[in-house]
């Protein structure tokens, strides 16, 4: 089986590494173009590219795999199957129809829920108690193809984006091996998605990360953990934009939304629209995240301070 793998971030790189470890025949890798980062704007290779080059697999980074040189490079590889994991590009019909065994995607949700770019964050933010991995056959419509393999994963109250991401990456890579090892079985027992049950997990914007302290505590809690540790849920404190982390539900009654009710070695308890939450870490502009107690000892935060909502551009 000649496999072409398409993916870009760490999540995808974990899947590619698993394919290599299990000696699958990956004949080529497609990844998004390298992007400049840092003060020097140095081009940084994608995590998938790094894994591919370490294993002497040819890497292609066209702006579009559907057009001219991008498609020609793909066609020359003569793939039997194309596997995509968080590639970040839409495949058009001629790519979808190229491999005889089809194009298949590993998606981090229980489809048809949370189609789209940010299924993990949206599931946590919406308070879901479970998520999972879906492997489906790619069709023209976004994440709408028939499902060949699905596996559930619980979301616990103590979870945040990082912990769910890591467990899903492990589950997804293991699921991909199971799917390929039993391809003849899974590829013939497809379950078609019910579009009426579909939800969409849109790409994260800066304003998505803004905390609304007037919401009930469970909503504020889910907002913070959905963006912990990256990119971080944001609010305003004493005229500065800060990020807060390590959230848990508090036990205090209502006060002014955003007011710091108490501080101890475990963090700060903050009043919200209904109830309270606790946060364990805070990050000030240009600084690393620190424990609340350290910020308190450094006179950066005190009881009675009020966290404020960031004003939206709309």
Order of alpha helices (4+ residues) and beta strands (2+ residues): beta-alpha-beta-beta-beta-alpha-beta-alpha-beta-alpha-beta-beta-alpha-beta-beta-alpha-alpha-beta-alpha-beta-beta-beta-beta-beta-beta-alpha-beta
